[in-house]
Amino acid sequence: MKSQNIFSKIPKNLKCEIFELLINDDTVTIERIISKGQQSSSWYDQKKNEWVIVLKGEAILTFENQTSVQLKEGDFINIPAHSKHRVSWSEPENETIWLAVHY
């Protein structure tokens, strides 16, 4: 086994959000997401619940009912399955690093 660092191998030029699969099996998926000024172009409507934490940076999630949640470093949220949401803002000057657990 080899350890990895969640903050390593971050591209210098982020033209789009990066979704990196870390773990995937029948019950859970864990991914690292890296944003830098991006916004979602469409609504996410996921089949599984999603627990997400911002490890670095800052972003705003907006839900279909127009509720917005600002997430800063260390903030996390549990999003029930089929709760349509999108990233409406992410920090443009620095990377926002998310850890998402789909279960």
Buried (B, 14 or more C-beta within 10 A) or exposed (E): EEEEEEEEEBEEEBEEBBEEEEEEEEEEBBBBBBBBBBBBEEEBEBEBBBBBBBBBBBBBBBBEEEEEBEBEEEBEEEBEEEBBBBBBBBBEEEBBBBBBBBE
